[in-house]
């Protein structure tokens, strides 16, 4: 199986160009926003464009959910495609999808800047920013089954060759639910507050020290300094905090938590059972 990648920032027209590249390179299958598509038909997957916010949409697009990933992997094995193209906002995102779906290494990468003019990219971005619209490389009838409420319009795509126009597919414009409500931002301070209020409930935590957060497109990495009560099993306490904190952040924000490092910087022997915990943290 040959694996191709089409990489470009959100709103630059990747889904539109995917059909043209697939036709030119004779690529049979496309993976776009959580869907496995073949010949203008959805074979497996759940679309990121149906999610209620952008965080959940990203998680859907990278097949974060194991059941979602399993269904698509099984369909790929069943279909045995000779070629497949994966769409993503970065090469890191594409590689993550390839790894999750257990696909072979990428043979060729197309960058949106190489297949679209600057004017085309600007028009695509304007459509995304002004109208909140997205494109799925599927015919309107297929989209109506999957997106009965959010269908906006369906436009035919033609491939020009000499004096004839040959239809190669359609691009269907949809408006995801979250586009009606504007953008969702979660600040670093909000994440720190969630961390603080989650950890302060542990009786074995005496002090929450400096906390660092690193946010990237694949999720967040967290580093926390703690002072603990002496006499407890430190590895057990840390694992419990890590598991609970990951679960809370995942539930409240929907952000993918990649890693939580906890540094125990001090141990304190409590002589007085009624001594108070010091719940302060530094950003």
Secondary structure, DSSP 8 states (H G I E B T S, - for coil): -EEEEEE--TTS-HHHHHHHHHHHHT--EEEETTEEEETTEEEEE--GGGSSSHHHHHHHHTT-SHHHHHHHHHHHHHHT-SEEEEEESSHHHHHHHHHHTT---EEEEEEHHHHS-HHHHHHHHHHHHHH--EEESS-HHHHHHH-TTTEEEEEEEEEEETTEEEEEEEEEEE--GGGGG------HHHHHHHHHHHHTT-TTEEEEEEEEEEEETTEEEEEEEEEEETTS-HHHHHHHHHHHHHHHHHHHH---EEEEEEEEEEEE--SSTT---B---B-
